[in-house]
Amino acid sequence: MAATVSSLRVDFEPKDSSLNSANINISAAPLNLLKLFNLRPTAMPIPPLPEGVRVVTTAEYKQAAACLAEAFAEDEVVRYPVDTPDRPHWTAQEKWDLHVEILEYVTYAHILKGLVTTVGDFEAVALWMPPGTNMDDYLTIFKSGMWRLNYRLSAEGKRRFYNEFLPLLHDTKHWTLGARDADSWYLVYIGTSLRGRGKGNASKLIRHVTSQADKDGVPVYLESSNEKNPPIYRRFGFETVRTVYLHRAEKNVELDIMVREPVRGEKK
C-alpha cells in the first residue's frame, strides 16, 4: 500500500550542534596531522557492479562534481545557500564557482565516507550513504574542504545551510525512518549531464544499490527537489511519504521525501 502523502513544516533550532556553523569548534577537532592528511576512504562492502557502473576515486572528484553541478545548475534546493540576497554584487560566474565548489566538497566527502558511482565518462553520478555511515566527523569535514563553507558562504547562506537546510534533512530522515534510520541506504544526490541524458544512466546507478538493498532487506531514502522526478522514482519502487519546505527564500522551496521499501529478502 502506498504511504500517505503529508505536508510537514519544520521550524526549530538544530538538535545536533555539529550542524550549526557557529558551534563548530575548530580548535576542538582532533588535530593529529598524520591522521588528518592520511585519511582514506572508508572500507565497506560495495554492491556488485553491473556493466558500465564504477566507483569514483578521490582522483576523480572534480569530474564527478562537475557532472552534478551541471545537472543541478538551476535547482532551487542545491542553489539555496548560493543564491542569497545579501550578495547583490556577486556576478553569475562567482555564484557558479561557489555552486561547483560546494559540490566538490560534498562529492569528496562521500568518496571518503560513502559511495560515489558513475556511468561512462561521468555522464551520470550518484552520491550514496550506505547503512551505518555518515560524513559528520571532523576529519572528513577537514579533508573534504567542507569547513571552508564557514568562510565562503555569505551570512545568509550560512544561516540557510547550517541552521535550516542540514537540520531539516537530518531530522526529517530520522522522523521518517525511525529506528531504521541507521540501517538504510541514502541517495543524497543523483544527476545526469546534458550529454548523458536519455541513455538510462541514472537508472543503472539507482538499480545498482536498490538490488543490494533488496538482498539486505533495508529501505532506500531520498529527497526530490524537482517536481518532475517523483514519477520517475516511483518506477523504481519509491513512494512519497511527506513534503517538507525551506522557508528563508522569497518563496518556500519544496522537497518531496521518498522511501523505497525492500522488495525481497526482508529481514526477519
Backbone as numpy.savetxt, mean C-alpha at the origin, in Angstrom:
# Nx Ny Nz CAx CAy CAz Cx Cy Cz
-22.44 -15.57 0.62 -23.29 -14.37 0.62 -22.40 -13.13 0.62
-22.76 -12.16 -0.19 -21.98 -10.94 -0.26 -22.10 -10.15 1.03
-21.00 -9.55 1.45 -21.04 -8.75 2.67 -21.85 -7.48 2.44
-22.49 -7.01 3.50 -23.28 -5.79 3.41 -22.37 -4.59 3.24
-22.69 -3.73 2.29 -21.91 -2.52 2.07 -22.34 -1.47 3.07
-21.39 -0.88 3.76 -21.71 0.17 4.73 -20.80 1.35 4.52
-21.12 2.46 5.14 -20.31 3.67 5.04 -19.79 4.01 6.42
-18.51 4.30 6.51 -17.88 4.55 7.80 -17.17 5.88 7.76
-17.51 6.78 8.67 -16.79 8.03 8.81 -15.90 7.90 10.03
-14.64 8.24 9.87 -13.70 8.07 10.96 -13.08 9.41 11.32
-13.26 9.86 12.54 -12.65 11.08 13.05 -12.04 10.74 14.40
-10.71 10.64 14.46 -10.09 10.22 15.70 -8.64 10.63 15.71
-8.04 10.54 16.87 -6.60 10.72 17.00 -5.94 9.38 16.76
-4.73 9.34 16.17 -4.07 8.07 15.92 -3.87 7.28 17.21
-4.20 5.98 17.15 -4.00 5.12 18.31 -2.57 4.63 18.39
-1.92 4.55 17.24 -0.54 4.09 17.19 0.35 5.31 17.00
1.08 5.70 18.04 1.86 6.92 17.97 2.93 6.87 16.90
3.34 5.68 16.46 4.37 5.59 15.44 3.88 6.09 14.10
2.55 6.25 13.95 2.00 6.72 12.70 1.97 8.23 12.62
2.26 8.93 13.69 2.18 10.37 13.73 3.58 10.94 13.64
3.83 11.77 12.62 5.18 12.28 12.41 5.69 13.03 13.63
4.80 13.70 14.34 5.22 14.47 15.50 5.73 13.58 16.61
5.37 12.30 16.58 5.74 11.38 17.65 6.86 10.42 17.26
7.40 10.56 16.06 8.50 9.70 15.67 9.79 10.26 16.27
10.32 9.61 17.26 11.50 10.07 17.96 12.73 9.46 17.30
13.37 10.27 16.45 14.52 9.75 15.69 15.62 9.29 16.64
15.84 10.05 17.71 16.93 9.70 18.62 16.69 8.41 19.36
15.42 7.96 19.40 15.10 6.73 20.12 15.24 5.50 19.24
15.50 5.70 17.95 15.62 4.58 17.04 16.90 3.80 17.34
16.92 2.50 17.06 18.12 1.69 17.28 19.19 2.03 16.25
20.15 2.86 16.62 21.11 3.37 15.65 22.38 2.53 15.61
22.26 1.24 15.54 23.39 0.37 15.28 23.63 0.42 13.78
24.64 1.16 13.36 24.81 1.43 11.93 25.08 0.17 11.13
25.77 -0.79 11.74 26.01 -2.03 11.00 24.69 -2.69 10.65
23.79 -2.75 11.62 22.48 -3.34 11.35 21.68 -2.48 10.41
21.76 -1.15 10.60 20.95 -0.24 9.80 21.27 -0.35 8.33
22.55 -0.33 7.99 22.91 -0.30 6.58 23.13 -1.68 5.98
22.95 -2.71 6.79 23.01 -4.06 6.24 21.65 -4.75 6.31
20.60 -3.94 6.45 19.26 -4.50 6.47 18.99 -5.22 5.16
18.46 -6.40 5.24 18.18 -7.21 4.05 16.69 -7.51 3.99
16.20 -7.77 2.79 14.79 -8.14 2.69 14.47 -9.32 3.58
13.31 -9.27 4.21 12.89 -10.34 5.12 12.71 -11.65 4.36
13.28 -12.72 4.91 13.10 -14.03 4.29 11.71 -14.54 4.60
10.95 -14.89 3.58 9.60 -15.40 3.79 9.25 -16.30 2.63
8.36 -17.25 2.86 7.93 -18.11 1.76 7.23 -17.29 0.69
7.64 -17.46 -0.55 7.02 -16.75 -1.67 6.15 -17.73 -2.44
4.90 -17.35 -2.70 4.04 -18.24 -3.49 4.72 -18.63 -4.79
4.53 -19.85 -5.27 5.13 -20.27 -6.54 4.83 -19.27 -7.65
5.83 -18.92 -8.40 5.69 -17.89 -9.41 5.14 -18.47 -10.71
3.99 -17.99 -11.16 3.47 -18.44 -12.46 4.29 -17.81 -13.58
4.07 -18.28 -14.77 4.82 -17.77 -15.91 4.64 -16.26 -16.06
5.76 -15.55 -16.15 5.71 -14.11 -16.38 5.77 -13.27 -15.13
5.50 -13.84 -13.96 5.53 -13.07 -12.72 6.88 -13.27 -12.04
7.48 -12.20 -11.58 8.75 -12.32 -10.87 8.80 -11.34 -9.70
9.71 -11.60 -8.78 9.86 -10.77 -7.59 10.83 -9.63 -7.90
10.46 -8.42 -7.50 11.29 -7.24 -7.71 12.36 -7.17 -6.63
13.59 -6.84 -7.02 14.71 -6.74 -6.08 14.96 -5.28 -5.72
15.82 -5.07 -4.72 16.15 -3.71 -4.30 16.81 -2.92 -5.42
17.51 -3.60 -6.33 18.16 -2.90 -7.43 17.15 -2.37 -8.45
15.90 -2.81 -8.35 14.89 -2.45 -9.34 13.77 -1.58 -8.78
13.96 -1.05 -7.58 12.84 -0.35 -6.94 12.40 0.88 -7.70
13.35 1.57 -8.35 12.98 2.79 -9.09 12.10 2.46 -10.29
12.41 1.39 -11.00 11.57 1.00 -12.15 10.17 0.60 -11.70
10.11 -0.14 -10.59 8.80 -0.55 -10.08 7.99 0.66 -9.63
8.64 1.59 -8.93 7.96 2.79 -8.46 7.51 3.66 -9.63
8.30 3.70 -10.70 7.92 4.50 -11.87 6.64 3.97 -12.50
6.48 2.66 -12.53 5.24 2.06 -13.04 4.05 2.49 -12.19
4.21 2.42 -10.87 3.12 2.81 -9.98 2.83 4.30 -10.07
3.87 5.11 -10.21 3.67 6.56 -10.32 2.84 6.89 -11.55
3.12 6.21 -12.65 2.35 6.42 -13.88 0.91 5.94 -13.69
0.76 4.78 -13.08 -0.58 4.21 -12.90 -1.45 5.08 -12.00
-0.84 5.72 -10.99 -1.59 6.53 -10.02 -1.37 8.02 -10.21
-1.04 8.42 -11.43 -0.70 9.82 -11.70 -1.81 10.79 -11.31
-3.06 10.36 -11.46 -4.19 11.25 -11.16 -5.08 10.68 -10.05
-4.55 9.76 -9.27 -5.33 9.13 -8.21 -5.43 10.05 -7.00
-6.65 10.35 -6.58 -6.87 11.31 -5.49 -6.32 10.83 -4.15
-6.31 9.53 -3.94 -5.81 9.00 -2.67 -4.29 9.03 -2.63
-3.66 8.54 -3.68 -2.19 8.51 -3.72 -1.62 9.93 -3.73
-2.32 10.84 -4.38 -1.86 12.22 -4.46 -2.31 13.07 -3.27
-3.03 12.47 -2.35 -3.63 13.21 -1.24 -2.63 14.03 -0.42
-1.45 13.49 -0.06 -0.50 14.30 0.71 0.34 15.23 -0.15
0.21 15.13 -1.46 1.02 15.94 -2.39 0.27 17.18 -2.85
-0.98 17.01 -3.26 -1.77 18.11 -3.81 -2.46 18.86 -2.67
-1.69 19.65 -1.97 -2.19 20.38 -0.80 -2.24 21.88 -1.09
-3.14 22.61 -0.41 -3.28 24.04 -0.69 -2.19 24.91 -0.11
-1.32 24.37 0.73 -0.30 25.21 1.38 1.01 25.27 0.59
1.00 24.76 -0.64 2.16 24.93 -1.52 1.71 25.45 -2.88
1.06 26.61 -2.92 0.56 27.14 -4.19 1.66 27.50 -5.17
2.88 27.70 -4.65 3.99 28.09 -5.51 4.65 26.90 -6.19
4.33 25.69 -5.77 4.96 24.51 -6.36 4.48 24.29 -7.79
5.42 23.94 -8.66 5.07 23.63 -10.04 4.55 22.20 -10.14
3.93 21.91 -11.28 3.44 20.55 -11.52 4.59 19.55 -11.49
5.77 19.97 -11.97 6.93 19.08 -11.98 7.40 18.78 -10.55
7.40 19.79 -9.69 7.81 19.57 -8.31 6.85 18.61 -7.60
5.57 18.76 -7.86 4.59 17.85 -7.26 4.76 16.44 -7.81
5.04 16.34 -9.11 5.25 15.02 -9.71 6.48 14.35 -9.09
7.55 15.11 -8.92 8.77 14.54 -8.34 8.51 14.01 -6.94
7.71 14.72 -6.15 7.39 14.25 -4.80 6.50 13.01 -4.86
5.56 12.99 -5.78 4.70 11.82 -6.00 5.55 10.58 -6.29
6.53 10.71 -7.18 7.42 9.60 -7.51 8.26 9.21 -6.30
8.77 10.21 -5.61 9.62 9.97 -4.45 8.89 9.15 -3.38
7.66 9.52 -3.09 6.88 8.78 -2.09 6.74 7.32 -2.50
6.43 7.08 -3.77 6.24 5.71 -4.23 7.56 4.93 -4.25
8.68 5.63 -4.44 9.97 4.95 -4.34 10.22 4.48 -2.91
9.93 5.33 -1.94 10.12 4.94 -0.54 9.21 3.76 -0.18
7.95 3.85 -0.57 6.99 2.81 -0.23 7.36 1.49 -0.91
7.78 1.57 -2.17 8.18 0.36 -2.90 9.39 -0.30 -2.24
10.39 0.51 -1.90 11.59 -0.04 -1.27 11.25 -0.71 0.06
10.38 -0.07 0.83 9.98 -0.65 2.12 9.30 -2.00 1.93
8.49 -2.12 0.89 7.81 -3.40 0.64 8.78 -4.46 0.12
9.81 -4.05 -0.60 10.82 -5.02 -1.00 11.53 -5.56 0.24
11.79 -4.68 1.20 12.49 -5.09 2.42 11.65 -5.98 3.32
10.38 -5.63 3.50 9.57 -6.31 4.51 8.33 -7.00 3.97
8.01 -6.79 2.71 6.83 -7.40 2.12 7.18 -8.20 0.87
6.37 -8.03 -0.15 6.58 -8.73 -1.42 6.18 -7.80 -2.55
7.09 -7.58 -3.48 6.82 -6.75 -4.66 7.00 -7.62 -5.89
5.97 -7.68 -6.72 6.02 -8.51 -7.92 5.74 -7.66 -9.15
6.19 -8.16 -10.30 5.98 -7.45 -11.55 5.81 -8.43 -12.69
5.38 -7.91 -13.81 5.20 -8.69 -15.04 5.87 -7.93 -16.17
6.57 -8.66 -17.04 7.21 -8.03 -18.18 8.25 -7.02 -17.76
8.40 -5.97 -18.56 9.36 -4.91 -18.27 8.67 -3.86 -17.40
8.29 -4.27 -16.19 7.58 -3.42 -15.24 6.30 -2.84 -15.86
5.57 -3.72 -16.56 4.31 -3.30 -17.16 3.19 -3.26 -16.12
3.35 -4.01 -15.04 2.42 -3.96 -13.90 3.22 -4.31 -12.66
2.84 -3.70 -11.54 3.56 -3.91 -10.28 2.55 -4.04 -9.15
2.81 -4.96 -8.23 1.96 -5.13 -7.05 2.81 -5.09 -5.80
2.35 -4.35 -4.80 2.99 -4.32 -3.48 2.10 -5.07 -2.50
2.67 -6.09 -1.88 1.92 -6.95 -0.96 2.54 -6.93 0.43
1.69 -7.06 1.44 2.14 -7.38 2.79 1.60 -8.76 3.13
2.48 -9.76 3.22 2.04 -11.12 3.55 1.59 -11.22 5.01
0.94 -12.31 5.37 0.52 -12.51 6.76 1.68 -12.37 7.73
1.41 -11.68 8.83 2.39 -11.56 9.89 3.51 -10.57 9.65
3.38 -9.71 8.63 4.45 -8.76 8.33 3.91 -7.33 8.36
4.83 -6.38 8.57 4.52 -4.96 8.44 5.82 -4.22 8.20
5.72 -2.94 7.87 6.91 -2.15 7.56 7.05 -0.97 8.51
6.57 -1.13 9.75 6.52 -0.03 10.69 7.76 0.09 11.58
8.72 -0.81 11.44 9.88 -0.75 12.33 10.83 0.37 11.90
11.64 0.84 12.84 12.54 1.96 12.58 13.55 1.67 11.47
14.11 0.47 11.45 15.12 0.16 10.45 14.56 0.27 9.04
13.36 -0.24 8.84 12.74 -0.15 7.51 12.42 1.30 7.16
11.95 2.07 8.14 11.67 3.49 7.90 12.93 4.22 7.47
14.06 3.92 8.11 15.32 4.56 7.76 15.84 4.07 6.42
15.92 2.76 6.26 16.52 2.18 5.06 15.75 2.56 3.80
14.42 2.59 3.88 13.60 2.88 2.71 13.58 4.36 2.36
13.92 5.21 3.32 13.84 6.65 3.10 12.52 7.26 3.54
11.62 6.45 4.09 10.31 6.97 4.50 10.44 8.13 5.49
11.49 8.13 6.30 11.68 9.19 7.29 11.80 10.56 6.63
12.24 10.61 5.39 12.42 11.89 4.70 11.10 12.62 4.48
9.99 11.89 4.52 8.70 12.55 4.31 8.39 13.54 5.42
9.02 13.40 6.58 8.85 14.39 7.64 9.35 15.76 7.21
10.24 15.78 6.21 10.82 17.04 5.74 10.35 17.40 4.33
9.93 16.42 3.56 9.54 16.67 2.18 8.07 17.07 2.04
7.21 16.55 2.90 5.80 16.92 2.84 5.59 18.30 3.46
4.59 19.01 2.97 4.23 20.29 3.57 3.55 20.03 4.92
3.28 21.10 5.66 2.60 20.95 6.95 1.26 20.26 6.77
0.50 20.68 5.77 -0.79 20.04 5.51 -0.60 18.62 5.00
0.42 18.41 4.17 0.70 17.07 3.67 1.00 16.11 4.80
1.75 16.56 5.81 2.05 15.70 6.96 0.81 15.41 7.78
-0.03 16.43 7.94 -1.28 16.18 8.67 -2.13 15.15 7.94
-2.20 15.27 6.62 -3.01 14.33 5.84 -2.42 12.92 5.90
-1.11 12.82 5.74 -0.46 11.51 5.63 -0.37 10.81 6.98
0.18 11.51 7.98 0.45 10.88 9.27 -0.75 10.89 10.22
-1.52 11.96 10.21 -2.61 12.09 11.19 -3.94 11.56 10.70
-4.10 11.43 9.38 -5.38 10.98 8.85 -5.26 9.71 8.03
-4.46 9.74 6.96 -4.40 8.64 6.00 -3.91 7.34 6.64
-2.72 7.35 7.24 -2.17 6.12 7.81 -3.02 5.57 8.95
-3.48 6.41 9.90 -4.35 5.86 10.94 -5.65 5.29 10.40
-6.24 5.95 9.40 -7.49 5.46 8.82 -7.29 4.07 8.22
-6.21 3.90 7.43 -5.96 2.60 6.82 -5.66 1.54 7.88
-4.84 1.90 8.85 -4.46 0.95 9.90 -5.68 0.48 10.69
-6.49 1.43 11.16 -7.61 1.07 12.02 -8.74 0.40 11.24
-8.97 0.85 10.01 -10.04 0.24 9.21 -9.73 -1.23 8.92
-8.48 -1.53 8.60 -8.10 -2.92 8.35 -8.30 -3.76 9.60
-7.93 -3.21 10.75 -8.09 -3.95 12.01 -9.57 -4.17 12.32
-10.39 -3.13 12.15 -11.82 -3.27 12.43 -12.49 -4.25 11.47
-12.03 -4.25 10.22 -12.66 -5.10 9.22 -12.32 -6.57 9.42
-11.05 -6.86 9.67 -10.61 -8.25 9.75 -10.59 -8.80 11.18
-10.57 -7.93 12.16 -10.57 -8.38 13.54 -9.39 -9.27 13.87
-9.67 -10.43 14.43 -8.62 -11.36 14.85 -7.82 -11.89 13.67
-8.35 -11.76 12.46 -7.65 -12.26 11.27 -6.71 -11.23 10.66
-6.63 -10.05 11.25 -5.84 -8.97 10.67 -4.40 -9.39 10.40
-3.77 -10.02 11.39 -2.37 -10.41 11.24 -2.19 -11.65 10.38
-3.28 -12.32 10.06 -3.21 -13.56 9.27 -3.94 -13.36 7.95
-3.51 -12.35 7.21 -4.15 -12.03 5.94 -3.11 -11.47 4.97
-3.41 -11.57 3.69 -2.62 -10.90 2.66 -3.22 -9.52 2.44
-2.36 -8.52 2.26 -2.79 -7.14 2.08 -2.23 -6.63 0.76
-3.12 -6.36 -0.19 -2.71 -5.78 -1.47 -2.67 -4.27 -1.29
-1.48 -3.73 -1.06 -1.32 -2.32 -0.74 -1.47 -1.45 -1.99
-0.75 -1.80 -3.05 -0.86 -1.10 -4.32 -0.76 -2.10 -5.46
-1.52 -1.87 -6.51 -1.32 -2.59 -7.76 -1.61 -1.61 -8.88
-0.70 -1.52 -9.84 -0.87 -0.57 -10.93 -0.28 -1.09 -12.21
-0.84 -0.64 -13.32 -0.38 -1.04 -14.65 0.03 0.19 -15.43
1.18 0.12 -16.09 1.62 1.24 -16.92 0.73 1.34 -18.15
0.80 2.47 -18.82 -0.03 2.67 -20.01 0.27 1.61 -21.06
1.54 1.28 -21.25 1.89 0.30 -22.28 1.56 -1.13 -21.87
1.28 -1.33 -20.58 1.00 -2.68 -20.11 -0.47 -3.01 -19.97
-1.33 -2.06 -20.31 -2.77 -2.28 -20.09 -3.39 -3.14 -21.18
-4.44 -3.85 -20.78 -5.16 -4.68 -21.74 -4.49 -6.01 -22.03
-3.50 -6.39 -21.24 -2.77 -7.64 -21.47 -2.99 -8.68 -20.36
-3.81 -8.34 -19.39 -4.03 -9.27 -18.28 -2.91 -9.31 -17.27
-2.05 -8.29 -17.28 -0.90 -8.30 -16.37 -1.30 -8.20 -14.90
-2.22 -7.30 -14.60 -2.66 -7.16 -13.21 -3.33 -8.44 -12.72
-4.06 -9.09 -13.60 -4.72 -10.35 -13.23 -3.70 -11.40 -12.81
-2.59 -11.47 -13.52 -1.55 -12.43 -13.17 -1.00 -12.15 -11.77
-0.79 -10.86 -11.47 -0.23 -10.51 -10.17 -1.20 -10.80 -9.04
-2.48 -10.58 -9.27 -3.48 -10.86 -8.24 -3.61 -12.37 -8.02
-3.74 -13.12 -9.10 -3.94 -14.57 -8.97 -2.72 -15.26 -8.36
-1.55 -14.69 -8.57 -0.34 -15.25 -7.99 -0.48 -15.39 -6.48
-1.07 -14.38 -5.83 -1.20 -14.41 -4.38 -2.53 -15.02 -3.93
-3.61 -14.75 -4.64 -4.90 -15.31 -4.19 -4.90 -16.84 -4.23
-4.15 -17.42 -5.15 -4.07 -18.88 -5.19 -3.40 -19.42 -3.93
-2.37 -18.69 -3.47 -1.70 -19.10 -2.23 -2.60 -18.85 -1.02
-3.33 -17.74 -1.03 -4.25 -17.45 0.07 -5.32 -18.53 0.19
-5.78 -19.04 -0.96 -6.76 -20.12 -0.93 -6.17 -21.38 -0.29
-4.93 -21.69 -0.64 -4.29 -22.88 -0.08 -4.11 -22.75 1.43
-3.80 -21.52 1.87 -3.56 -21.29 3.30 -4.83 -20.99 4.08
-5.94 -20.77 3.36 -7.20 -20.48 4.02 -7.25 -19.13 4.69
-6.63 -18.11 4.07 -6.60 -16.78 4.68 -7.23 -15.75 3.73
-7.75 -14.64 4.28 -8.37 -13.62 3.44 -7.33 -12.72 2.77
-7.78 -12.00 1.76 -6.97 -10.98 1.09 -7.73 -9.66 1.21
-7.01 -8.60 1.56 -7.62 -7.31 1.87 -7.04 -6.24 0.94
-7.87 -5.29 0.54 -7.39 -4.16 -0.24 -8.29 -2.95 -0.05
-7.75 -1.76 -0.39 -8.54 -0.54 -0.50 -8.53 -0.12 -1.96
-9.70 0.18 -2.51 -9.80 0.64 -3.89 -10.09 2.13 -3.92
-9.23 2.88 -4.61 -9.38 4.33 -4.66 -10.01 4.82 -5.95
-10.37 3.90 -6.83 -10.97 4.26 -8.12 -12.32 3.56 -8.24
-13.36 4.34 -8.49 -14.72 3.77 -8.54 -14.89 2.75 -9.66
-13.98 2.74 -10.63 -14.08 1.78 -11.73 -13.54 0.40 -11.35
-12.79 0.33 -10.26 -12.07 -0.91 -9.96 -12.85 -1.99 -9.20
-13.78 -1.64 -8.28 -14.47 -2.71 -7.55 -15.10 -3.78 -8.43
-15.76 -3.44 -9.56 -16.29 -4.52 -10.41 -15.20 -5.45 -10.93
-14.01 -4.89 -11.16 -12.89 -5.71 -11.63 -12.43 -6.65 -10.52
-12.29 -6.11 -9.32 -11.85 -6.94 -8.19 -12.86 -8.03 -7.86
-14.13 -7.77 -8.10 -15.15 -8.79 -7.81 -14.95 -10.03 -8.67
-14.37 -9.87 -9.84 -14.09 -11.03 -10.69 -13.11 -11.99 -10.02
-12.32 -11.47 -9.08 -11.34 -12.30 -8.38 -11.85 -12.76 -7.02
-13.11 -12.45 -6.73 -13.70 -12.91 -5.48 -13.76 -11.89 -4.37
-13.33 -10.66 -4.62 -13.40 -9.61 -3.60 -14.82 -9.07 -3.49
-15.19 -8.67 -2.28 -16.47 -8.03 -2.04 -16.25 -6.75 -1.24
-17.01 -5.72 -1.57 -16.94 -4.46 -0.82 -17.64 -4.64 0.53
-16.95 -4.31 1.60 -17.53 -4.49 2.94 -17.84 -3.16 3.62
-17.19 -2.10 3.22 -17.52 -0.77 3.74 -16.82 0.28 2.88
-17.19 1.52 3.09 -16.56 2.64 2.41 -16.08 3.63 3.47
-14.86 4.13 3.30 -14.31 5.11 4.23 -13.92 6.36 3.45
-13.72 7.46 4.18 -13.46 8.73 3.52 -12.31 9.49 4.19
-11.55 10.18 3.35 -10.58 11.17 3.81 -11.26 12.53 3.72
-11.09 13.38 4.75 -11.92 14.57 4.87 -11.20 15.91 4.72
-9.89 15.92 4.56 -9.17 17.19 4.64 -9.08 17.93 3.30
-9.44 17.32 2.21 -9.42 18.00 0.91 -10.70 18.80 0.72
-10.83 19.48 -0.41 -12.02 20.28 -0.67 -13.27 19.42 -0.71
-13.12 18.20 -1.18 -14.23 17.24 -1.15 -13.73 15.94 -0.56
-14.63 15.17 0.03 -14.24 13.90 0.62 -13.66 12.96 -0.43
-12.61 12.26 -0.05 -11.97 11.29 -0.94 -12.36 9.89 -0.47
-12.91 9.11 -1.36 -13.53 7.83 -1.01 -12.61 6.64 -1.28
-12.65 5.68 -0.38 -11.97 4.40 -0.58 -12.95 3.27 -0.29
-13.03 2.33 -1.21 -13.85 1.13 -1.00 -12.98 0.05 -0.37
-13.44 -0.48 0.74 -12.72 -1.54 1.44 -13.25 -2.88 0.95
-12.34 -3.72 0.45 -12.75 -4.99 -0.14 -11.98 -6.15 0.49
-12.68 -7.25 0.66 -12.09 -8.46 1.25 -12.42 -9.65 0.37
-11.44 -10.49 0.18 -11.64 -11.75 -0.55 -11.47 -12.89 0.43
-12.51 -13.67 0.61 -12.44 -14.83 1.48 -11.84 -16.01 0.73
-11.12 -16.89 1.42 -10.52 -18.04 0.75 -11.57 -18.94 0.13
-11.28 -19.43 -1.05 -12.24 -20.26 -1.79 -12.12 -21.72 -1.40
-10.92 -22.16 -1.12 -10.74 -23.57 -0.75 -9.58 -23.65 0.24
-9.49 -24.80 0.88 -8.41 -25.00 1.84 -8.56 -24.17 3.08
-9.83 -23.87 3.47 -10.06 -23.07 4.65 -9.47 -23.75 5.88
-8.98 -22.90 6.77 -8.44 -23.44 8.02 -9.57 -24.00 8.87
-9.30 -25.09 9.53 -10.29 -25.73 10.40 -10.32 -25.03 11.76
